[in-house]
Amino acid sequence: MKKVFGILLITLGIALMLYLVIYVMLYGGIVQIINNINPLNGGNIAIGILRIIFCSAAIIPGYIIFVIGLKLFYD
């Protein structure tokens, strides 16, 4: 049962990492920049750029779940 739950957590961790990095941070940052160019809102453009720069930091929550799943799988 622990192995099944471990595999489930590993899969959930990978899915969460991909969702946060690709969709929320990278795609969201690009869309935020594009949407704020026409009315030229400098603050929102800067936040969009920061989202793109720090998109790799979004791996952390998914990585924690992934490590817990690995621990359950190998115990």
PQR file of N, CA, C, O and H, with PARSE charges and radii, in Angstrom:
ATOM      1  N   MET A   1       0.822  -1.192   0.000 -0.4000 1.5000
ATOM      2  CA  MET A   1       0.000   0.000   0.000 -0.0000 2.0000
ATOM      3  C   MET A   1       0.875   1.270   0.000  0.5500 1.7000
ATOM      4  O   MET A   1       0.536   2.270  -0.633 -0.5500 1.4000
ATOM      5  N   LYS A   2       2.007   1.207   0.724 -0.4000 1.5000
ATOM      6  CA  LYS A   2       2.889   2.363   0.745 -0.0000 2.0000
ATOM      7  C   LYS A   2       3.504   2.617  -0.624  0.5500 1.7000
ATOM      8  O   LYS A   2       3.730   3.765  -1.007 -0.5500 1.4000
ATOM      9  H   LYS A   2       2.283   0.395   1.238  0.4000 1.0000
ATOM     10  N   LYS A   3       3.776   1.535  -1.367 -0.4000 1.5000
ATOM     11  CA  LYS A   3       4.353   1.703  -2.712 -0.0000 2.0000
ATOM     12  C   LYS A   3       3.354   2.369  -3.661  0.5500 1.7000
ATOM     13  O   LYS A   3       3.728   3.212  -4.475 -0.5500 1.4000
ATOM     14  H   LYS A   3       3.592   0.603  -1.057  0.4000 1.0000
ATOM     15  N   VAL A   4       2.088   1.983  -3.548 -0.4000 1.5000
ATOM     16  CA  VAL A   4       1.056   2.580  -4.404 -0.0000 2.0000
ATOM     17  C   VAL A   4       0.894   4.056  -4.072  0.5500 1.7000
ATOM     18  O   VAL A   4       0.801   4.891  -4.972 -0.5500 1.4000
ATOM     19  H   VAL A   4       1.784   1.298  -2.887  0.4000 1.0000
ATOM     20  N   PHE A   5       0.860   4.380  -2.783 -0.4000 1.5000
ATOM     21  CA  PHE A   5       0.741   5.772  -2.375 -0.0000 2.0000
ATOM     22  C   PHE A   5       1.995   6.554  -2.776  0.5500 1.7000
ATOM     23  O   PHE A   5       1.904   7.728  -3.137 -0.5500 1.4000
ATOM     24  H   PHE A   5       0.936   3.702  -2.052  0.4000 1.0000
ATOM     25  N   GLY A   6       3.161   5.909  -2.714 -0.4000 1.5000
ATOM     26  CA  GLY A   6       4.403   6.552  -3.145 -0.0000 2.0000
ATOM     27  C   GLY A   6       4.389   6.871  -4.626  0.5500 1.7000
ATOM     28  O   GLY A   6       4.792   7.961  -5.029 -0.5500 1.4000
ATOM     29  H   GLY A   6       3.234   4.956  -2.421  0.4000 1.0000
ATOM     30  N   ILE A   7       3.931   5.936  -5.439 -0.4000 1.5000
ATOM     31  CA  ILE A   7       3.838   6.171  -6.882 -0.0000 2.0000
ATOM     32  C   ILE A   7       2.837   7.290  -7.180  0.5500 1.7000
ATOM     33  O   ILE A   7       3.059   8.109  -8.072 -0.5500 1.4000
ATOM     34  H   ILE A   7       3.603   5.050  -5.111  0.4000 1.0000
ATOM     35  N   LEU A   8       1.742   7.317  -6.429 -0.4000 1.5000
ATOM     36  CA  LEU A   8       0.745   8.373  -6.603 -0.0000 2.0000
ATOM     37  C   LEU A   8       1.343   9.740  -6.274  0.5500 1.7000
ATOM     38  O   LEU A   8       1.117  10.708  -7.001 -0.5500 1.4000
ATOM     39  H   LEU A   8       1.563   6.651  -5.705  0.4000 1.0000
ATOM     40  N   LEU A   9       2.100   9.823  -5.189 -0.4000 1.5000
ATOM     41  CA  LEU A   9       2.728  11.093  -4.825 -0.0000 2.0000
ATOM     42  C   LEU A   9       3.820  11.504  -5.814  0.5500 1.7000
ATOM     43  O   LEU A   9       3.977  12.689  -6.106 -0.5500 1.4000
ATOM     44  H   LEU A   9       2.284   9.037  -4.599  0.4000 1.0000
ATOM     45  N   ILE A  10       4.568  10.541  -6.325 -0.4000 1.5000
ATOM     46  CA  ILE A  10       5.585  10.853  -7.333 -0.0000 2.0000
ATOM     47  C   ILE A  10       4.934  11.441  -8.582  0.5500 1.7000
ATOM     48  O   ILE A  10       5.402  12.443  -9.122 -0.5500 1.4000
ATOM     49  H   ILE A  10       4.441   9.578  -6.088  0.4000 1.0000
ATOM     50  N   THR A  11       3.865  10.820  -9.029 -0.4000 1.5000
ATOM     51  CA  THR A  11       3.146  11.313 -10.210 -0.0000 2.0000
ATOM     52  C   THR A  11       2.546  12.689  -9.950  0.5500 1.7000
ATOM     53  O   THR A  11       2.618  13.573 -10.804 -0.5500 1.4000
ATOM     54  H   THR A  11       3.484  10.006  -8.589  0.4000 1.0000
ATOM     55  N   LEU A  12       1.957  12.869  -8.775 -0.4000 1.5000
ATOM     56  CA  LEU A  12       1.378  14.163  -8.418 -0.0000 2.0000
ATOM     57  C   LEU A  12       2.448  15.244  -8.340  0.5500 1.7000
ATOM     58  O   LEU A  12       2.217  16.374  -8.771 -0.5500 1.4000
ATOM     59  H   LEU A  12       1.899  12.151  -8.082  0.4000 1.0000
ATOM     60  N   GLY A  13       3.618  14.910  -7.795 -0.4000 1.5000
ATOM     61  CA  GLY A  13       4.703  15.884  -7.704 -0.0000 2.0000
ATOM     62  C   GLY A  13       5.209  16.324  -9.066  0.5500 1.7000
ATOM     63  O   GLY A  13       5.461  17.508  -9.285 -0.5500 1.4000
ATOM     64  H   GLY A  13       3.805  13.992  -7.445  0.4000 1.0000
ATOM     65  N   ILE A  14       5.359  15.378  -9.981 -0.4000 1.5000
ATOM     66  CA  ILE A  14       5.811  15.717 -11.336 -0.0000 2.0000
ATOM     67  C   ILE A  14       4.770  16.577 -12.052  0.5500 1.7000
ATOM     68  O   ILE A  14       5.115  17.550 -12.722 -0.5500 1.4000
ATOM     69  H   ILE A  14       5.154  14.415  -9.803  0.4000 1.0000
ATOM     70  N   ALA A  15       3.501  16.213 -11.906 -0.4000 1.5000
ATOM     71  CA  ALA A  15       2.434  16.987 -12.549 -0.0000 2.0000
ATOM     72  C   ALA A  15       2.371  18.403 -11.974  0.5500 1.7000
ATOM     73  O   ALA A  15       2.182  19.368 -12.714 -0.5500 1.4000
ATOM     74  H   ALA A  15       3.221  15.423 -11.362  0.4000 1.0000
ATOM     75  N   LEU A  16       2.531  18.526 -10.659 -0.4000 1.5000
ATOM     76  CA  LEU A  16       2.505  19.847 -10.034 -0.0000 2.0000
ATOM     77  C   LEU A  16       3.685  20.695 -10.490  0.5500 1.7000
ATOM     78  O   LEU A  16       3.529  21.889 -10.748 -0.5500 1.4000
ATOM     79  H   LEU A  16       2.685  17.742 -10.057  0.4000 1.0000
ATOM     80  N   MET A  17       4.868  20.085 -10.592 -0.4000 1.5000
ATOM     81  CA  MET A  17       6.037  20.823 -11.076 -0.0000 2.0000
ATOM     82  C   MET A  17       5.812  21.343 -12.494  0.5500 1.7000
ATOM     83  O   MET A  17       6.077  22.510 -12.784 -0.5500 1.4000
ATOM     84  H   MET A  17       4.994  19.115 -10.382  0.4000 1.0000
ATOM     85  N   LEU A  18       5.326  20.478 -13.367 -0.4000 1.5000
ATOM     86  CA  LEU A  18       5.109  20.902 -14.753 -0.0000 2.0000
ATOM     87  C   LEU A  18       4.055  21.991 -14.847  0.5500 1.7000
ATOM     88  O   LEU A  18       4.227  22.947 -15.603 -0.5500 1.4000
ATOM     89  H   LEU A  18       5.111  19.530 -13.132  0.4000 1.0000
ATOM     90  N   TYR A  19       2.964  21.866 -14.092 -0.4000 1.5000
ATOM     91  CA  TYR A  19       1.900  22.864 -14.131 -0.0000 2.0000
ATOM     92  C   TYR A  19       2.397  24.215 -13.628  0.5500 1.7000
ATOM     93  O   TYR A  19       2.167  25.241 -14.269 -0.5500 1.4000
ATOM     94  H   TYR A  19       2.825  21.089 -13.477  0.4000 1.0000
ATOM     95  N   LEU A  20       3.070  24.218 -12.497 -0.4000 1.5000
ATOM     96  CA  LEU A  20       3.520  25.489 -11.935 -0.0000 2.0000
ATOM     97  C   LEU A  20       4.576  26.165 -12.794  0.5500 1.7000
ATOM     98  O   LEU A  20       4.527  27.377 -13.003 -0.5500 1.4000
ATOM     99  H   LEU A  20       3.257  23.384 -11.977  0.4000 1.0000
ATOM    100  N   VAL A  21       5.530  25.388 -13.294 -0.4000 1.5000
ATOM    101  CA  VAL A  21       6.624  25.995 -14.053 -0.0000 2.0000
ATOM    102  C   VAL A  21       6.151  26.455 -15.432  0.5500 1.7000
ATOM    103  O   VAL A  21       6.378  27.600 -15.821 -0.5500 1.4000
ATOM    104  H   VAL A  21       5.569  24.403 -13.124  0.4000 1.0000
ATOM    105  N   ILE A  22       5.501  25.565 -16.161 -0.4000 1.5000
ATOM    106  CA  ILE A  22       5.167  25.887 -17.547 -0.0000 2.0000
ATOM    107  C   ILE A  22       3.957  26.809 -17.651  0.5500 1.7000
ATOM    108  O   ILE A  22       4.013  27.828 -18.339 -0.5500 1.4000
ATOM    109  H   ILE A  22       5.317  24.634 -15.844  0.4000 1.0000
ATOM    110  N   TYR A  23       2.863  26.461 -16.972 -0.4000 1.5000
ATOM    111  CA  TYR A  23       1.628  27.219 -17.183 -0.0000 2.0000
ATOM    112  C   TYR A  23       1.556  28.474 -16.316  0.5500 1.7000
ATOM    113  O   TYR A  23       1.335  29.572 -16.826 -0.5500 1.4000
ATOM    114  H   TYR A  23       2.818  25.633 -16.413  0.4000 1.0000
ATOM    115  N   VAL A  24       1.740  28.314 -15.026 -0.4000 1.5000
ATOM    116  CA  VAL A  24       1.533  29.454 -14.129 -0.0000 2.0000
ATOM    117  C   VAL A  24       2.635  30.496 -14.274  0.5500 1.7000
ATOM    118  O   VAL A  24       2.355  31.685 -14.424 -0.5500 1.4000
ATOM    119  H   VAL A  24       1.920  27.422 -14.612  0.4000 1.0000
ATOM    120  N   MET A  25       3.885  30.049 -14.231 -0.4000 1.5000
ATOM    121  CA  MET A  25       4.972  31.027 -14.203 -0.0000 2.0000
ATOM    122  C   MET A  25       5.407  31.482 -15.602  0.5500 1.7000
ATOM    123  O   MET A  25       5.437  32.680 -15.882 -0.5500 1.4000
ATOM    124  H   MET A  25       4.112  29.083 -14.109  0.4000 1.0000
ATOM    125  N   LEU A  26       5.740  30.533 -16.474 -0.4000 1.5000
ATOM    126  CA  LEU A  26       6.276  30.913 -17.780 -0.0000 2.0000
ATOM    127  C   LEU A  26       5.192  31.481 -18.693  0.5500 1.7000
ATOM    128  O   LEU A  26       5.311  32.611 -19.166 -0.5500 1.4000
ATOM    129  H   LEU A  26       5.715  29.559 -16.247  0.4000 1.0000
ATOM    130  N   TYR A  27       4.147  30.715 -18.940 -0.4000 1.5000
ATOM    131  CA  TYR A  27       3.066  31.177 -19.817 -0.0000 2.0000
ATOM    132  C   TYR A  27       2.344  32.365 -19.199  0.5500 1.7000
ATOM    133  O   TYR A  27       2.006  33.325 -19.893 -0.5500 1.4000
ATOM    134  H   TYR A  27       4.050  29.797 -18.555  0.4000 1.0000
ATOM    135  N   GLY A  28       2.108  32.296 -17.876 -0.4000 1.5000
ATOM    136  CA  GLY A  28       1.431  33.408 -17.199 -0.0000 2.0000
ATOM    137  C   GLY A  28       2.228  34.688 -17.255  0.5500 1.7000
ATOM    138  O   GLY A  28       1.658  35.768 -17.413 -0.5500 1.4000
ATOM    139  H   GLY A  28       2.383  31.517 -17.313  0.4000 1.0000
ATOM    140  N   GLY A  29       3.548  34.587 -17.129 -0.4000 1.5000
ATOM    141  CA  GLY A  29       4.384  35.775 -17.215 -0.0000 2.0000
ATOM    142  C   GLY A  29       4.380  36.389 -18.605  0.5500 1.7000
ATOM    143  O   GLY A  29       4.326  37.611 -18.749 -0.5500 1.4000
ATOM    144  H   GLY A  29       4.012  33.710 -17.000  0.4000 1.0000
ATOM    145  N   ILE A  30       4.435  35.543 -19.628 -0.4000 1.5000
ATOM    146  CA  ILE A  30       4.408  36.050 -21.001 -0.0000 2.0000
ATOM    147  C   ILE A  30       3.073  36.738 -21.299  0.5500 1.7000
ATOM    148  O   ILE A  30       3.040  37.818 -21.888 -0.5500 1.4000
ATOM    149  H   ILE A  30       4.479  34.551 -19.511  0.4000 1.0000
ATOM    150  N   VAL A  31       1.978  36.101 -20.885 -0.4000 1.5000
ATOM    151  CA  VAL A  31       0.653  36.691 -21.118 -0.0000 2.0000
ATOM    152  C   VAL A  31       0.499  37.991 -20.336  0.5500 1.7000
ATOM    153  O   VAL A  31      -0.102  38.942 -20.837 -0.5500 1.4000
ATOM    154  H   VAL A  31       2.005  35.223 -20.406  0.4000 1.0000
ATOM    155  N   GLN A  32       1.024  38.047 -19.132 -0.4000 1.5000
ATOM    156  CA  GLN A  32       0.945  39.269 -18.337 -0.0000 2.0000
ATOM    157  C   GLN A  32       1.706  40.415 -18.998  0.5500 1.7000
ATOM    158  O   GLN A  32       1.244  41.556 -18.990 -0.5500 1.4000
ATOM    159  H   GLN A  32       1.512  37.275 -18.725  0.4000 1.0000
ATOM    160  N   ILE A  33       2.860  40.117 -19.565 -0.4000 1.5000
ATOM    161  CA  ILE A  33       3.618  41.162 -20.266 -0.0000 2.0000
ATOM    162  C   ILE A  33       2.848  41.650 -21.485  0.5500 1.7000
ATOM    163  O   ILE A  33       2.742  42.855 -21.713 -0.5500 1.4000
ATOM    164  H   ILE A  33       3.236  39.190 -19.572  0.4000 1.0000
ATOM    165  N   ILE A  34       2.314  40.727 -22.264 -0.4000 1.5000
ATOM    166  CA  ILE A  34       1.600  41.103 -23.491 -0.0000 2.0000
ATOM    167  C   ILE A  34       0.346  41.911 -23.168  0.5500 1.7000
ATOM    168  O   ILE A  34       0.045  42.881 -23.864 -0.5500 1.4000
ATOM    169  H   ILE A  34       2.400  39.748 -22.079  0.4000 1.0000
ATOM    170  N   ASN A  35      -0.391  41.526 -22.122 -0.4000 1.5000
ATOM    171  CA  ASN A  35      -1.623  42.236 -21.778 -0.0000 2.0000
ATOM    172  C   ASN A  35      -1.367  43.635 -21.236  0.5500 1.7000
ATOM    173  O   ASN A  35      -2.250  44.488 -21.320 -0.5500 1.4000
ATOM    174  H   ASN A  35      -0.146  40.738 -21.557  0.4000 1.0000
ATOM    175  N   ASN A  36      -0.203  43.893 -20.691 -0.4000 1.5000
ATOM    176  CA  ASN A  36       0.060  45.200 -20.091 -0.0000 2.0000
ATOM    177  C   ASN A  36       0.923  46.103 -20.956  0.5500 1.7000
ATOM    178  O   ASN A  36       1.351  47.161 -20.495 -0.5500 1.4000
ATOM    179  H   ASN A  36       0.514  43.200 -20.623  0.4000 1.0000
ATOM    180  N   ILE A  37       1.188  45.715 -22.194 -0.4000 1.5000
ATOM    181  CA  ILE A  37       1.965  46.589 -23.081 -0.0000 2.0000
ATOM    182  C   ILE A  37       1.089  47.703 -23.647  0.5500 1.7000
ATOM    183  O   ILE A  37       1.537  48.845 -23.748 -0.5500 1.4000
ATOM    184  H   ILE A  37       0.840  44.856 -22.568  0.4000 1.0000
ATOM    185  N   ASN A  38      -0.151  47.389 -24.017 -0.4000 1.5000
ATOM    186  CA  ASN A  38      -0.999  48.398 -24.649 -0.0000 2.0000
ATOM    187  C   ASN A  38      -1.331  49.556 -23.713  0.5500 1.7000
ATOM    188  O   ASN A  38      -1.117  50.703 -24.105 -0.5500 1.4000
ATOM    189  H   ASN A  38      -0.514  46.461 -23.935  0.4000 1.0000
ATOM    190  N   PRO A  39      -1.841  49.331 -22.500 -0.5600 1.5000
ATOM    191  CA  PRO A  39      -2.014  50.504 -21.623  0.2800 2.0000
ATOM    192  C   PRO A  39      -0.720  50.922 -20.919  0.5500 1.7000
ATOM    193  O   PRO A  39      -0.716  51.899 -20.170 -0.5500 1.4000
ATOM    194  N   LEU A  40       0.364  50.202 -21.147 -0.4000 1.5000
ATOM    195  CA  LEU A  40       1.704  50.457 -20.617 -0.0000 2.0000
ATOM    196  C   LEU A  40       1.692  50.640 -19.099  0.5500 1.7000
ATOM    197  O   LEU A  40       1.885  51.733 -18.567 -0.5500 1.4000
ATOM    198  H   LEU A  40       0.361  49.408 -21.756  0.4000 1.0000
ATOM    199  N   ASN A  41       1.458  49.517 -18.442 -0.4000 1.5000
ATOM    200  CA  ASN A  41       1.505  49.482 -16.987 -0.0000 2.0000
ATOM    201  C   ASN A  41       2.843  48.868 -16.581  0.5500 1.7000
ATOM    202  O   ASN A  41       3.015  47.650 -16.604 -0.5500 1.4000
ATOM    203  H   ASN A  41       1.301  48.629 -18.875  0.4000 1.0000
ATOM    204  N   GLY A  42       3.780  49.730 -16.212 -0.4000 1.5000
ATOM    205  CA  GLY A  42       5.154  49.310 -15.958 -0.0000 2.0000
ATOM    206  C   GLY A  42       5.295  48.322 -14.811  0.5500 1.7000
ATOM    207  O   GLY A  42       6.123  47.414 -14.879 -0.5500 1.4000
ATOM    208  H   GLY A  42       3.639  50.720 -16.193  0.4000 1.0000
ATOM    209  N   GLY A  43       4.503  48.483 -13.760 -0.4000 1.5000
ATOM    210  CA  GLY A  43       4.594  47.584 -12.618 -0.0000 2.0000
ATOM    211  C   GLY A  43       4.203  46.163 -12.961  0.5500 1.7000
ATOM    212  O   GLY A  43       4.870  45.213 -12.552 -0.5500 1.4000
ATOM    213  H   GLY A  43       3.830  49.221 -13.705  0.4000 1.0000
ATOM    214  N   ASN A  44       3.127  46.016 -13.711 -0.4000 1.5000
ATOM    215  CA  ASN A  44       2.687  44.674 -14.101 -0.0000 2.0000
ATOM    216  C   ASN A  44       3.632  44.037 -15.118  0.5500 1.7000
ATOM    217  O   ASN A  44       3.796  42.817 -15.123 -0.5500 1.4000
ATOM    218  H   ASN A  44       2.585  46.788 -14.043  0.4000 1.0000
ATOM    219  N   ILE A  45       4.244  44.830 -15.963 -0.4000 1.5000
ATOM    220  CA  ILE A  45       5.238  44.287 -16.890 -0.0000 2.0000
ATOM    221  C   ILE A  45       6.440  43.760 -16.113  0.5500 1.7000
ATOM    222  O   ILE A  45       6.971  42.695 -16.428 -0.5500 1.4000
ATOM    223  H   ILE A  45       4.111  45.821 -15.959  0.4000 1.0000
ATOM    224  N   ALA A  46       6.866  44.507 -15.101 -0.4000 1.5000
ATOM    225  CA  ALA A  46       8.000  44.074 -14.280 -0.0000 2.0000
ATOM    226  C   ALA A  46       7.675  42.783 -13.531  0.5500 1.7000
ATOM    227  O   ALA A  46       8.529  41.903 -13.422 -0.5500 1.4000
ATOM    228  H   ALA A  46       6.435  45.372 -14.845  0.4000 1.0000
ATOM    229  N   ILE A  47       6.453  42.661 -13.015 -0.4000 1.5000
ATOM    230  CA  ILE A  47       6.056  41.432 -12.324 -0.0000 2.0000
ATOM    231  C   ILE A  47       6.020  40.261 -13.298  0.5500 1.7000
ATOM    232  O   ILE A  47       6.392  39.144 -12.937 -0.5500 1.4000
ATOM    233  H   ILE A  47       5.760  43.376 -13.104  0.4000 1.0000
ATOM    234  N   GLY A  48       5.579  40.506 -14.525 -0.4000 1.5000
ATOM    235  CA  GLY A  48       5.586  39.458 -15.539 -0.0000 2.0000
ATOM    236  C   GLY A  48       6.990  38.985 -15.866  0.5500 1.7000
ATOM    237  O   GLY A  48       7.228  37.790 -16.042 -0.5500 1.4000
ATOM    238  H   GLY A  48       5.277  41.413 -14.818  0.4000 1.0000
ATOM    239  N   ILE A  49       7.921  39.933 -15.947 -0.4000 1.5000
ATOM    240  CA  ILE A  49       9.316  39.568 -16.209 -0.0000 2.0000
ATOM    241  C   ILE A  49       9.884  38.768 -15.036  0.5500 1.7000
ATOM    242  O   ILE A  49      10.604  37.791 -15.242 -0.5500 1.4000
ATOM    243  H   ILE A  49       7.727  40.903 -15.804  0.4000 1.0000
ATOM    244  N   LEU A  50       9.565  39.176 -13.818 -0.4000 1.5000
ATOM    245  CA  LEU A  50      10.042  38.440 -12.646 -0.0000 2.0000
ATOM    246  C   LEU A  50       9.461  37.034 -12.585  0.5500 1.7000
ATOM    247  O   LEU A  50      10.137  36.103 -12.145 -0.5500 1.4000
ATOM    248  H   LEU A  50       8.980  39.969 -13.651  0.4000 1.0000
ATOM    249  N   ARG A  51       8.206  36.868 -13.024 -0.4000 1.5000
ATOM    250  CA  ARG A  51       7.615  35.526 -13.062 -0.0000 2.0000
ATOM    251  C   ARG A  51       8.380  34.628 -14.021  0.5500 1.7000
ATOM    252  O   ARG A  51       8.584  33.446 -13.741 -0.5500 1.4000
ATOM    253  H   ARG A  51       7.657  37.624 -13.381  0.4000 1.0000
ATOM    254  N   ILE A  52       8.800  35.179 -15.143 -0.4000 1.5000
ATOM    255  CA  ILE A  52       9.558  34.385 -16.104 -0.0000 2.0000
ATOM    256  C   ILE A  52      10.953  34.054 -15.555  0.5500 1.7000
ATOM    257  O   ILE A  52      11.439  32.934 -15.711 -0.5500 1.4000
ATOM    258  H   ILE A  52       8.634  36.138 -15.371  0.4000 1.0000
ATOM    259  N   ILE A  53      11.583  35.035 -14.917 -0.4000 1.5000
ATOM    260  CA  ILE A  53      12.929  34.806 -14.390 -0.0000 2.0000
ATOM    261  C   ILE A  53      12.920  33.759 -13.285  0.5500 1.7000
ATOM    262  O   ILE A  53      13.791  32.890 -13.250 -0.5500 1.4000
ATOM    263  H   ILE A  53      11.189  35.945 -14.790  0.4000 1.0000
ATOM    264  N   PHE A  54      11.951  33.830 -12.387 -0.4000 1.5000
ATOM    265  CA  PHE A  54      11.915  32.930 -11.238 -0.0000 2.0000
ATOM    266  C   PHE A  54      11.001  31.728 -11.447  0.5500 1.7000
ATOM    267  O   PHE A  54      10.511  31.155 -10.474 -0.5500 1.4000
ATOM    268  H   PHE A  54      11.243  34.536 -12.416  0.4000 1.0000
ATOM    269  N   CYS A  55      10.764  31.339 -12.685 -0.4000 1.5000
ATOM    270  CA  CYS A  55       9.875  30.199 -12.929 -0.0000 2.0000
ATOM    271  C   CYS A  55      10.484  28.893 -12.430  0.5500 1.7000
ATOM    272  O   CYS A  55       9.752  27.949 -12.133 -0.5500 1.4000
ATOM    273  H   CYS A  55      11.161  31.805 -13.475  0.4000 1.0000
ATOM    274  N   SER A  56      11.794  28.824 -12.335 -0.4000 1.5000
ATOM    275  CA  SER A  56      12.399  27.594 -11.837 -0.0000 2.0000
ATOM    276  C   SER A  56      12.183  27.417 -10.338  0.5500 1.7000
ATOM    277  O   SER A  56      12.292  26.297  -9.839 -0.5500 1.4000
ATOM    278  H   SER A  56      12.388  29.591 -12.576  0.4000 1.0000
ATOM    279  N   ALA A  57      11.885  28.478  -9.613 -0.4000 1.5000
ATOM    280  CA  ALA A  57      11.606  28.364  -8.178 -0.0000 2.0000
ATOM    281  C   ALA A  57      10.263  27.697  -7.917  0.5500 1.7000
ATOM    282  O   ALA A  57       9.995  27.266  -6.796 -0.5500 1.4000
ATOM    283  H   ALA A  57      11.797  29.388 -10.018  0.4000 1.0000
ATOM    284  N   ALA A  58       9.424  27.608  -8.932 -0.4000 1.5000
ATOM    285  CA  ALA A  58       8.118  26.961  -8.766 -0.0000 2.0000
ATOM    286  C   ALA A  58       8.241  25.450  -8.695  0.5500 1.7000
ATOM    287  O   ALA A  58       7.246  24.760  -8.473 -0.5500 1.4000
ATOM    288  H   ALA A  58       9.642  27.959  -9.843  0.4000 1.0000
ATOM    289  N   ILE A  59       9.433  24.929  -8.877 -0.4000 1.5000
ATOM    290  CA  ILE A  59       9.652  23.484  -8.787 -0.0000 2.0000
ATOM    291  C   ILE A  59       9.587  23.016  -7.328  0.5500 1.7000
ATOM    292  O   ILE A  59       9.287  21.849  -7.075 -0.5500 1.4000
ATOM    293  H   ILE A  59      10.241  25.489  -9.057  0.4000 1.0000
ATOM    294  N   ILE A  60       9.857  23.888  -6.385 -0.4000 1.5000
ATOM    295  CA  ILE A  60      10.027  23.499  -4.984 -0.0000 2.0000
ATOM    296  C   ILE A  60       8.820  22.763  -4.396  0.5500 1.7000
ATOM    297  O   ILE A  60       9.027  21.701  -3.809 -0.5500 1.4000
ATOM    298  H   ILE A  60      10.101  24.835  -6.591  0.4000 1.0000
ATOM    299  N   PRO A  61       7.570  23.245  -4.508 -0.5600 1.5000
ATOM    300  CA  PRO A  61       6.460  22.480  -3.913  0.2800 2.0000
ATOM    301  C   PRO A  61       6.287  21.087  -4.526  0.5500 1.7000
ATOM    302  O   PRO A  61       6.039  20.120  -3.806 -0.5500 1.4000
ATOM    303  N   GLY A  62       6.415  20.987  -5.828 -0.4000 1.5000
ATOM    304  CA  GLY A  62       6.307  19.684  -6.477 -0.0000 2.0000
ATOM    305  C   GLY A  62       7.455  18.768  -6.114  0.5500 1.7000
ATOM    306  O   GLY A  62       7.278  17.555  -6.008 -0.5500 1.4000
ATOM    307  H   GLY A  62       6.617  21.773  -6.413  0.4000 1.0000
ATOM    308  N   TYR A  63       8.633  19.343  -5.924 -0.4000 1.5000
ATOM    309  CA  TYR A  63       9.803  18.545  -5.550 -0.0000 2.0000
ATOM    310  C   TYR A  63       9.648  17.962  -4.153  0.5500 1.7000
ATOM    311  O   TYR A  63      10.058  16.828  -3.905 -0.5500 1.4000
ATOM    312  H   TYR A  63       8.777  20.329  -6.010  0.4000 1.0000
ATOM    313  N   ILE A  64       9.067  18.719  -3.248 -0.4000 1.5000
ATOM    314  CA  ILE A  64       8.836  18.219  -1.892 -0.0000 2.0000
ATOM    315  C   ILE A  64       7.892  17.025  -1.917  0.5500 1.7000
ATOM    316  O   ILE A  64       8.139  16.021  -1.249 -0.5500 1.4000
ATOM    317  H   ILE A  64       8.734  19.640  -3.449  0.4000 1.0000
ATOM    318  N   ILE A  65       6.820  17.130  -2.680 -0.4000 1.5000
ATOM    319  CA  ILE A  65       5.875  16.010  -2.802 -0.0000 2.0000
ATOM    320  C   ILE A  65       6.555  14.821  -3.471  0.5500 1.7000
ATOM    321  O   ILE A  65       6.327  13.678  -3.077 -0.5500 1.4000
ATOM    322  H   ILE A  65       6.619  17.946  -3.223  0.4000 1.0000
ATOM    323  N   PHE A  66       7.381  15.074  -4.472 -0.4000 1.5000
ATOM    324  CA  PHE A  66       8.113  14.024  -5.170 -0.0000 2.0000
ATOM    325  C   PHE A  66       9.054  13.275  -4.223  0.5500 1.7000
ATOM    326  O   PHE A  66       9.122  12.046  -4.266 -0.5500 1.4000
ATOM    327  H   PHE A  66       7.567  16.003  -4.793  0.4000 1.0000
ATOM    328  N   VAL A  67       9.777  14.003  -3.372 -0.4000 1.5000
ATOM    329  CA  VAL A  67      10.709  13.379  -2.435 -0.0000 2.0000
ATOM    330  C   VAL A  67       9.962  12.550  -1.396  0.5500 1.7000
ATOM    331  O   VAL A  67      10.421  11.469  -1.028 -0.5500 1.4000
ATOM    332  H   VAL A  67       9.721  15.000  -3.337  0.4000 1.0000
ATOM    333  N   ILE A  68       8.833  13.032  -0.922 -0.4000 1.5000
ATOM    334  CA  ILE A  68       8.027  12.260   0.027 -0.0000 2.0000
ATOM    335  C   ILE A  68       7.536  10.968  -0.625  0.5500 1.7000
ATOM    336  O   ILE A  68       7.531   9.912   0.007 -0.5500 1.4000
ATOM    337  H   ILE A  68       8.460  13.911  -1.220  0.4000 1.0000
ATOM    338  N   GLY A  69       7.122  11.057  -1.890 -0.4000 1.5000
ATOM    339  CA  GLY A  69       6.696   9.868  -2.618 -0.0000 2.0000
ATOM    340  C   GLY A  69       7.829   8.869  -2.796  0.5500 1.7000
ATOM    341  O   GLY A  69       7.622   7.661  -2.678 -0.5500 1.4000
ATOM    342  H   GLY A  69       7.126  11.915  -2.404  0.4000 1.0000
ATOM    343  N   LEU A  70       9.029   9.373  -3.082 -0.4000 1.5000
ATOM    344  CA  LEU A  70      10.186   8.461  -3.208 -0.0000 2.0000
ATOM    345  C   LEU A  70      10.499   7.777  -1.876  0.5500 1.7000
ATOM    346  O   LEU A  70      10.834   6.593  -1.838 -0.5500 1.4000
ATOM    347  H   LEU A  70       9.197  10.354  -3.179  0.4000 1.0000
ATOM    348  N   LYS A  71      10.385   8.528  -0.803 -0.4000 1.5000
ATOM    349  CA  LYS A  71      10.649   7.955   0.527 -0.0000 2.0000
ATOM    350  C   LYS A  71       9.639   6.846   0.844  0.5500 1.7000
ATOM    351  O   LYS A  71      10.014   5.799   1.371 -0.5500 1.4000
ATOM    352  H   LYS A  71      10.112   9.489  -0.834  0.4000 1.0000
ATOM    353  N   LEU A  72       8.372   7.070   0.528 -0.4000 1.5000
ATOM    354  CA  LEU A  72       7.362   6.035   0.769 -0.0000 2.0000
ATOM    355  C   LEU A  72       7.559   4.839  -0.153  0.5500 1.7000
ATOM    356  O   LEU A  72       7.325   3.700   0.249 -0.5500 1.4000
ATOM    357  H   LEU A  72       8.067   7.920   0.100  0.4000 1.0000
ATOM    358  N   PHE A  73       7.982   5.086  -1.370 -0.4000 1.5000
ATOM    359  CA  PHE A  73       8.151   4.005  -2.332 -0.0000 2.0000
ATOM    360  C   PHE A  73       9.306   3.078  -1.941  0.5500 1.7000
ATOM    361  O   PHE A  73       9.197   1.860  -2.078 -0.5500 1.4000
ATOM    362  H   PHE A  73       8.172   6.012  -1.697  0.4000 1.0000
ATOM    363  N   TYR A  74      10.397   3.646  -1.461 -0.4000 1.5000
ATOM    364  CA  TYR A  74      11.576   2.839  -1.150 -0.0000 2.0000
ATOM    365  C   TYR A  74      11.637   2.348   0.294  0.5500 1.7000
ATOM    366  O   TYR A  74      12.598   1.671   0.659 -0.5500 1.4000
ATOM    367  H   TYR A  74      10.486   4.635  -1.350  0.4000 1.0000
ATOM    368  N   ASP A  75      10.661   2.660   1.115 -0.4000 1.5000
ATOM    369  CA  ASP A  75      10.636   2.111   2.478 -0.0000 2.0000
ATOM    370  C   ASP A  75       9.941   0.783   2.544  0.5500 1.7000
ATOM    371  O   ASP A  75       9.838   0.193   3.620 -0.5500 1.4000
ATOM    372  H   ASP A  75       9.880   3.209   0.819  0.4000 1.0000
TER
END
